[in-house]
Amino acid sequence: MHKPELLKLTNKVGIISTARKISKQEIQPAIDRLQRWGLEPILGKHLFAEHHQFAGTTDQRVADLQEMLDNPEIKAVFCARGGYGTVQLIDKIDFSGFRQHPKWVIGYSDVTVLHSHINRYCEVETLHATMPINFPKTARDDNALESLYNALFYGDNEYRIKHHPFNKKGVAQGQLVGGNLSILNSLLGSPSDVNTIGKILFIEDLDEYLYHIDRMMMNMKRNGKFDHIRALLVGGMSDMNDNEIPFGKTAEEIIIDVLGDVTFPILFNVPAGHIDDNRTLNIGGNTMVEVNDRMDSRIIQE
């Protein structure tokens, strides 16, 4: 995997939206924060465009992403928010210049499309991390922002993860892949399908019906996505929904039941996803996972 250069003071960084529309007011805290970090935020030409629920038409969003990927002065590309829409762009983007001159692509949720596609076809590391829509209005960096800063300027992070009773003990090392479970399912069989062979897989999700979680886990299993992984990391399974007749299991219970008697380590409570404490994970980065069954576990990325 190719690791983009770490950021330096005065570097220019782009802000675009590949999915849902956004306003200047919503991202002003992020602009202010990036400037305090010593960076120069450059806004996409169509960032505040509107087309139904999207941040402009498909062509406008393609143009913004392509410009940021190709512009040699831009050293990182922040996706302003998620929602839906990134998949509409992915087959229209020319990644040839990006492959030759990699830069950080940052976001989560719907941005999983970019993480998976870039990982598979460009072999460039990306950052699953908090987005400008989520930057706090206060001047103080929270844990999510600190981890993003560390990844961009120093290139590493280490997390201690509180114990979860469903953890499966073990140690694994390898390249991290994954992201939002719903997006990973939507990419199955496509050119952007995640390659999990020999990898550490991370999943998270938000606002899904519990039976949908079961359906997606079964689909991933039947497609062989768990057959050759080295470990599974489970992030936030947030704000799950249920039917009038309860499904009968939590999202975490569904995951552990679908996987059955696997031998690879499984780590729950990973602080990443649609949660306030959304720590940065380097997709494609070398990752060490140490899962304990009675005490804190560790994730180390370098």
N, C-alpha and C positions, 0 to 999 in steps of 0.2 A: 504494500500500500504506500501511496505517496502522501507525505504529511505536508500540508501547506506551511509556509513560513509563519513563525510567530509574529504577532503584531508588535509594532514599535510606536512610540509617541509620534504624533502628527500624521500617522497613516490615515488614508481615506477609506471609509467603509460605507457600503451601500445599504439602503433600506428600501425594500420593495414589498408588495403583497402579491403572492401567487394565487391567492384564494379570495377570501371575503373582503369587502370594502372596509375602509378605515378612514378616520379623520385625523387632521393635524393635531387636534386637541388630545386625541387618544394616545398619540405617540410622542407628544412633546416631552414627557418625563424621560423617555428613552433617549431622545436627542440631547437633552441636557446632561444625562448621565454619561453618554458616550463622549461628549465634549469634556466632561470632568475627568474622564479617563485619558484625555490627551489625544483623542481621535477626532477626525473631521467627518461627520455624517453627510453623505450625499444621498438625496432623496430621488427615487425613481421618477422619471418624467410623468408617468401616469399613476403614481402612488395614490392620489386622492380622486382618481376617476371612479365613476359609478356606472355599473351596468347590471340592473336588477340587484342581486345580492353580492355581486362580484366587484372587485377593485378594477373595474374597467372591462372591456371586451377581452376575449381570448387573445386577440392580436396585440392589444395594448399590454397585457400582462406578459406575453411572450417577449415583446420588445424590451420591456424593463429588465426582465431576467437575463435576456441575451446580452444587453448592454452591460450589465453589471458583471457578468461572467467574462466578457471579452475585454473590458476596460482594464488596461494594465495598472492604472493608478489605484483601482479598488482592490483592497487586500482582504476584505471579508464581505459577505453578503448576508444581511439580516432579513429573514422573512418576518414581516411585521405581525402577522397573525395567521391562524389556521382557518378552520371552517371547512370549505370544500372548493375545489377548483384546480389544484395543482396538477392533477392527472390530465386535465384538458391541455396542458402546455407541454408535457414531457416529450412527446414525439415530434414537437416542432422546434426543439432546441438543438442547436449545433454545439456539441461539447468538445470539438476538436481543439479549440484554443484553450479551453479550461484544462484539458488533459496536459497540455504542454506547460501551462502556467497555473498550477492549482492555487486556489484560495479557499478560505473557510466559507462554508455554507451553513447557516445556523437557523434552527427552528425545531418544532416538534409537531405532533398531531398530524395534520394533513401534509406537512413537510416530509413525513415518512416516505412519500413518493420520491422526493429528491434524494433522500438518504439511500434508499434501496437502489435506485437507478444509478446514482453516482458510484456507489460501492461496487456494483456489479460490472459496470461498463467503463468507468473511469479509473477505478482503483485509487480513489482519493478519499482521505479521511474527512468526515463532516462532524458537526456538533449537534447532537440532540439536546436542545437547551431552551431556556426561557426566551420569550420573544418580546419585541418592543411593546406590544399591547399589555404585557404583564409586568413591565418594569414598575417598581414602586414609585410613588410620588415623593416619598421622603428622601433626604439626602444620603441616608446611610444604606450601604449595600447589605442585602440580606444574604442568606446562605446560597440561594440560587445564583445571584449575581456574582458573589465571590467565586463560586466554582466556574462560572463562565469566564470571569477575568483571569483566573488561574490557567484555564485551558488555552485562552487566546494569547496571553503574554508569557506564560511559563511552560505550558504544554503538558501539565500533569494534574492529577487529582487523586486523593485517597479518601474513601468513605468508610466509616464504621456503621454497620447496619444492625439495628436492634433485633433481637431474637424473634422468630416466628415459629409456632409449633409445627407448621407444615414443612419447614426447611428439610432438605435432604443433604446430609453432610458430605463434604468432599472438597477437593481443590482442583481448579482448572485454570488453564491459561490459553489464550488465543485471541483472535480478532473478534470484536464485538459487532453484531448486526442486529437489525430489528427496529422497533418503534411501536407505533400504534397498531394494535391487533386488528382492528377493522380495516385499516388501510392495507396491512400485510395480506389479509384475506382477499381484498379487492384486487390485488396485484398477482395473485396466484395464476400461473400459466401465461402471464404476459412477459414482454421483454424486460420488465422491471422487477420480476419476481425475485424475492430475496433468496440468496444462496446461503444455506445454513450448514453445509457440510464442513465439519471440523471447526465450527464457529461457536462462540458464546451468543446465545439468542436472548434479546430483551424484548418484553412485551408490556403494554399498558393500555388502558382504555377508559372511556368516559361515557356515561349516560346511555348505556346499552341495556337491553332486557337480558336477564340472566340466561334465558334459553338461547339467546343469540350468542352469548359467551360460550355456551356448550357447543352450539352449532359450529362456531368458528374454530374452537379448539379441536373438535372432531375433524373438521375440514383440513386443518393444518396437519393433524396426525395422519389422515388418510393420504395426504400429499407427500408424506415422508419428511416433513420439516423438522421432526424431533428425532429422526432415526440416527443421525450422525452428529448431533451437537455435543459440545463438551460440557455445557452448563446452560441452565435457564435462569434468567433474572426476571422477576415479576415486580413491576412498578405499581403505580396507583391504579386501582380498579375502582374508580370514583363514581358516586351518584348512580349506582345501578338501579334498574327498574325491575318490577315484577308484575305478573298478571294477577287477576282476582283469585285464581287458583295458584298458590305459590309454587314456584319451581322446586323449592325445598333445599337448595344449596346456595351458599355464598359464591361469589366469583372465585375466591381462592379455593374453596372446596371443589368446585367444578374443575379447576385447573389440575389439582392434585389427583382427582379421581380419573380424569381422562388419561393422565400420563401413567397411572398405575405403578408398576414395579420397575420403573426405569432406574438405571444405575448412575446416571450423571447427577451432579449436584443441582439442587434447586434452591434459589434464594428469593424469599418474599420480603416485603417491606422496603424494596429499593426506592429511595427518594427521588423518583423521576416520573414524569407524566403530567396529567391534569391535576396537579396538586400545588399548593402554595410553595412547598419546599422542593421545587423542580430542579434538582442538581444536574449539572452538565455531564453527559456521557459522550465519549468520543466514538462515533460509529466508524468502524474500520481500524480503530486504535488497538494496540496491544493491551490486553486486559488480563489481570490476575484476579481470580475469585477464590476466596477461602470461606467456605460455608460451615458454620458450627451448629450443632443441634441443641446446645444449651447456653450459649453465650453469644456475644456480638460477633458478627461476621465482617469480612472486609472486601472492598473492591478497590483495586489499585490500577490506575491507568497512567501510562507514560508515553 
